[in-house]
């Protein structure tokens, strides 16, 4: 592959060329918001209208590709309870697990006893090791394109809640030996719990036809 060639599943495959090009370089928040909704809607609609497993694989791997930064600049600033905001969080969840599956698996194992219902909703296989978490977050993301979008959001929210509980347990254990680390883990767990609340709220909006 030459240095000037884009990856196969980057922008030309998943979007028409003008979907992003017309927004590039624009600093207008309204235009960036419009671009976020256009691109997120294009992805979800493409996946739900196409049963081709090759297309699904490309959609799942989008966050693994070089050049994601162009789309991230549009999605990551979107409000949590919007279509681009939720789609970004599903991608980010999988990417986080891919980057550190061992640590996330430890949090999940320590949090699951406190949240058996959420563990069941998330659907992680037993034992919930690093590969199981990778498989589960991949399945959640795939479900956004092949199943009910609200179910994917609820599963992601449940996963976040279990991990947040485990992270809180690690924070408590760290408080005596390393208070600074304990505080950082507590803050991270709180943010993750907030993400879970947003995902559940967005799922309700989707069912009502109000997630845009």
C-alpha positions as MATLAB code, in Angstrom:
seq = 'XXXXXXXXXXXXXXXXXXXXXXXXXXXXXXXXXXXXXXXXXXXXXXXXXXXXXXXXXXXXXXXXXXXXXXXXXXXXXXXXXXXXXXXXXXXXXXXXXXXXXXXXXXXXXXXXXXXXXXXXXXXXXXXXXXXXXXXXXXXXXXXXXXXXXXXXXXXXXXXXXXXXXXXXXXXXXXXXXXXXXXXXXXXXXXXXXXXXXXXXXXXXXXXXXXXX';
ca = [
       0.000    0.000    0.000;
       1.498    3.342   -0.992;
       1.696    6.213    1.488;
      -0.954    8.112   -0.464;
      -3.490    5.283   -0.503;
      -6.273    5.142    2.073;
      -7.267    1.907    3.759;
     -10.010    0.070    1.908;
     -12.660    0.558    4.554;
     -11.955    4.200    5.265;
     -14.090    7.070    4.043;
     -14.778    6.075    0.377;
     -16.257    2.722    1.417;
     -18.644    3.857    4.132;
     -19.547    7.370    3.026;
     -20.159    9.177   -0.213;
     -17.247   11.504   -0.782;
     -19.141   14.703   -0.051;
     -20.488   13.580    3.332;
     -17.319   14.633    5.109;
     -15.454   16.634    2.480;
     -17.946   19.458    2.533;
     -17.424   19.903    6.281;
     -13.622   19.645    6.430;
     -11.918   22.747    7.677;
     -15.133   24.177    9.038;
     -15.094   25.598   12.531;
     -18.804   26.398   12.680;
     -20.257   24.283   15.533;
     -23.603   24.017   13.752;
     -21.954   22.616   10.618;
     -19.840   20.210   12.645;
     -22.934   19.016   14.485;
     -24.717   18.477   11.188;
     -21.741   16.515    9.888;
     -21.735   14.329   13.003;
     -25.371   13.418   12.501;
     -24.974   12.811    8.770;
     -22.004   10.489    9.157;
     -23.379    8.587   12.159;
     -26.724    8.145   10.448;
     -24.984    6.916    7.299;
     -23.092    4.262    9.253;
     -26.098    2.976   11.170;
     -28.344    2.959    8.116;
     -25.688    1.260    6.012;
     -25.268   -1.498    8.550;
     -28.964   -2.060    9.157;
     -29.791   -2.125    5.432;
     -26.972   -4.463    4.442;
     -26.587   -8.014    5.688;
     -23.173   -8.472    4.067;
     -20.750   -9.732    6.749;
     -17.860   -8.028    4.934;
     -19.590   -4.655    5.304;
     -20.322   -5.396    8.982;
     -16.672   -6.219    9.584;
     -15.623   -2.933    8.006;
     -18.068   -1.036   10.193;
     -16.775   -2.735   13.328;
     -13.135   -2.143   12.396;
     -13.624    1.528   11.569;
     -12.195    2.609   14.921;
      -9.127    0.443   14.288;
      -8.301    2.248   11.033;
      -5.863    4.997   10.331;
      -7.697    8.193    9.565;
     -10.382    7.763   12.223;
      -9.346   11.155   13.535;
     -11.398   12.869   10.827;
     -14.579   11.197   12.063;
     -13.594   11.418   15.732;
     -13.374   15.185   15.428;
     -17.049   15.143   14.442;
     -18.432   12.504   16.799;
     -16.492   12.833   20.037;
     -17.855   16.295   20.812;
     -21.480   15.264   20.214;
     -23.814   15.263   23.233;
     -24.021   11.852   24.867;
     -27.724   11.382   24.210;
     -27.549   11.748   20.427;
     -26.992    9.225   17.650;
     -23.388   10.294   16.940;
     -22.698   10.605   20.660;
     -23.867    7.073   21.399;
     -22.188    5.564   18.364;
     -18.917    7.181   19.356;
     -19.222    5.729   22.862;
     -19.793    2.222   21.483;
     -16.662    2.516   19.369;
     -14.705    4.032   22.253;
     -15.795    1.247   24.605;
     -14.483   -1.442   22.280;
     -11.291    0.469   21.600;
     -10.635    0.902   25.328;
     -10.991   -2.834   25.921;
      -8.740   -3.621   22.949;
      -6.053   -1.342   24.354;
      -6.010   -2.863   27.862;
      -8.139   -6.028   28.059;
      -6.332   -7.435   31.095;
      -7.019   -4.393   33.276;
     -10.641   -4.119   32.146;
     -11.175   -7.827   32.757;
      -9.895   -7.414   36.317;
     -12.352   -4.572   36.916;
     -15.199   -6.589   35.424;
     -14.431   -9.655   37.529;
     -14.393   -7.567   40.708;
     -17.585   -5.719   39.827;
     -19.774   -8.561   38.620;
     -20.595   -9.965   42.076;
     -22.139   -6.616   42.974;
     -24.191   -6.392   39.792;
     -25.347   -9.826   38.591;
     -28.278   -8.342   36.646;
     -26.014   -5.941   34.766;
     -23.562   -8.756   34.084;
     -26.386  -10.787   32.543;
     -27.502   -7.859   30.370;
     -23.948   -7.240   29.170;
     -23.729  -10.890   28.174;
     -20.073  -11.620   28.938;
     -19.137  -15.289   28.741;
     -17.703  -17.127   31.717;
     -15.021  -16.746   32.797;
     -14.911  -13.040   31.903;
     -11.294  -12.919   30.787;
      -9.591  -10.427   28.464;
     -10.635  -12.180   25.237;
     -14.210  -12.551   26.460;
     -14.399   -8.800   27.030;
     -13.015   -8.092   23.558;
     -15.576  -10.469   22.063;
     -18.397   -8.941   24.079;
     -17.652   -5.308   23.168;
     -17.285   -6.351   19.534;
     -20.660   -8.091   19.697;
     -22.268   -5.022   21.271;
     -20.937   -2.797   18.493;
     -22.058   -5.296   15.848;
     -25.511   -5.319   17.423;
     -25.828   -1.590   16.787;
     -25.797   -2.405   13.063;
     -27.586   -5.766   12.986;
     -30.055   -5.764   15.873;
     -32.041   -3.357   17.999;
     -29.981   -0.246   18.615;
     -31.490    0.278   22.056;
     -30.477   -3.244   23.091;
     -26.887   -2.503   22.094;
     -26.974    0.677   24.185;
     -28.429   -1.126   27.217;
     -25.766   -3.845   26.949;
     -23.029   -1.237   26.763;
     -24.497    0.581   29.763;
     -24.610   -2.638   31.779;
     -20.997   -3.365   30.936;
     -19.981    0.130   32.025;
     -21.761   -0.281   35.358;
     -20.053   -3.581   36.153;
     -16.633   -2.195   35.241;
     -17.300    0.984   37.266;
     -18.113   -1.087   40.341;
     -14.932   -3.092   39.922;
     -12.916    0.078   39.416;
     -14.397    1.486   42.622;
     -13.308   -1.658   44.471;
      -9.773   -1.176   43.139;
      -9.937    2.468   44.208;
     -10.894    1.488   47.735;
      -8.005   -0.977   47.881;
      -5.580    1.659   46.620;
      -6.675    4.421   48.984;
      -4.311    3.428   51.787;
      -1.202    2.633   49.743;
      -1.626    5.232   47.001;
      -4.371    7.797   47.741;
      -3.695    9.678   44.511;
      -4.274    6.567   42.425;
      -7.334    5.724   44.482;
      -8.810    9.150   43.805;
      -8.078    8.845   40.085;
      -9.801    5.452   39.926;
     -12.789    6.805   41.831;
     -13.165    9.694   39.390;
     -12.869    7.335   36.424;
     -15.504    5.010   37.867;
     -17.836    7.963   38.421;
     -17.421    9.068   34.812;
     -18.084    5.541   33.593;
     -21.261    5.386   35.673;
     -22.363    8.643   34.064;
     -21.725    7.130   30.635;
     -23.940    4.190   31.578;
     -26.745    6.565   32.578;
     -26.428    8.403   29.267;
     -26.510    5.175   27.255;
     -29.647    3.956   29.035;
     -31.336    7.321   28.523;
     -30.380    7.290   24.846;
     -31.821    3.788   24.482;
     -35.179    5.085   25.745;
     -34.980    7.958   23.253;
     -34.312    5.485   20.431;
     -37.377    3.418   21.335;
     -39.471    6.569   21.275;
     -38.037    7.613   17.928;
     -36.395   10.673   19.485;
     -32.688    9.825   19.250;
     -31.215   12.059   16.574;
];
